[in-house]
Amino acid sequence: MFNITGFYDPAVSNADLTIKADSLPIDFLNPLLKTFASGIAGFVSGTVKFTGDLAKPVLKGHSWEKNAAMRIDYLQTRYRINDTIRFDNDGLKFNNIKALDDKGNFATINGTVFHKYFKDFAVDLTILFQRQMSSWFLILNRRQ
């Protein structure tokens, strides 16, 4: 599932860890992201380097999300991805990520979700919506 190597010094709350995951279930994110998302499911594989103070962590690396899904509660929509997300000092990077709605329509996502040590989030994303046969990618579900 996952392997963590490196060190953590509790005296100064400093870490230098390498986290490698292989088909790690991501449902553990449900309580962490419950303010805006639910039904988080799927798997993640990849390597991420976690360094710095625990109050100011820096993540660098990449992860491959396989059958990853979440419902954005405010929008009442569920999305899935099977793609790679990159992590760097600025935040989470999306490069031509294909997101699917529940009807199989897709959109392409590019850009960054910025953060300051996983607080003070800001989003700069471009989302290109694709029309599939007779419908568009679902953004807001008012039929719930």
N, C-alpha and C positions, 0 to 999 in steps of 0.2 A: 504494500500500500504506500508507505512513505518512509523515508530515512532522513534523519537530521544529524549532521556532523558539524563540529566546530566547538566554540566555547561560549560560555556565559559567565561573566564576573558579577555576582550579586553585590559586591562591595561598591561598585560604581554603576551598577545597572547597565552594563555594556555587553553587547552580543556581537558575534561574528559567526553566523550559522549558514550552512548550505542545506536547503530543503529540497529533496528529490521525491517526487510523487509519481506513482504508477497506478492509474485507475483508482484514485482516491475519491470516494463518494463526497459530494459537496453539500449534502443536506445539512451538515453542521453549520452552514452559513445562515440557516433560517432564523435562529434567535438573534444573530448579529445584524441582520438586515431587515428585521421585522417592521421597522418604521415605514418602509416603502415597498417591500416585496414579500412574497410568500410562495410556498410550493417550490422552493429551490431544490432541484434534483439534477442528477447527472454525475459525471466523473471528470477529474482533472489529472493530467500528467504533465510533468515538466520539472524544471529546475529554477529555484529562486534563491537568491542570496539575501539574507536578512542581516543587516549590520546597524550598529549604532546603539544609542540609548533606547531602552524599551519605551520611554515616553515620546521619543522622536525616531521611530524606526525608518530605515531606508530599505526598500525592496528593489532588487534588480534581477531581471531574468525573463522567463517566458513560461506560459502554461498553455497546454492544449486542452480545450474543453470538449468533451465528447458527450453528445446528447444532453448538454447543459440546458436547463430550462428554469425560468422563473416567471412569476406573475407580478407585474407592476400593478399594485393594488389600486392606485389612484386612477389608472387608465382602464382597469378591469380587463387587461390583456395579458396573454401568456406568450413568451418568446422562447425560441430555442436557438442554440448555436452549436456548431461543430467547427471550431476554428482556434487560432492562436491569439492570445492576448499577451502583450509585452508590458513589463514593469520597468520603470526607471525613476530617477530622482524627481521628475515632474509629476508622475502619476501612471495611470493605466493607458496604454496606447492601443488603438484599434486601427488596423491597416487592412482595408477591404474585407472586413468581417461580414459574413453573410448571416443575417438573422432571419428566422422563419416564424410566421405567425401560425396559429392553429389550423389554418386552412391550406398551409403550404406555400403561401405567398412570401416573397422574400424582399429584404431591403439590404443595402450595402452600407456599412458604417465605417467612417474614417474619423480620426481625431483623437482627443485625449480627455480623460477624466482627471483633472488636476486635484491635488490635495496637498495640505501641509501636514505631514505626518499623520495622515488618515483623519484629518479634521479640516474644516473650512474647504469643503469641496466646491469645485467649479467645473463646468462642462463646456467643451468646445468640440462639438461633434457635427459632422455633415452626414446626413442620412439620405441616401438616394432610394426612393421607393420605386418598385417595379410593378407594372400591371401584369397580372397573370390572366390569361384567357378572359375571364369575365369579372374579376374582382381585383381590388387593390390591397396592398399590405394594410393590415388592421392596426390602427394607432389607438383609437378610443372605442371601447365596446360599450355602447349604451343599451344593449339588449339583455343585460343581466337582470 
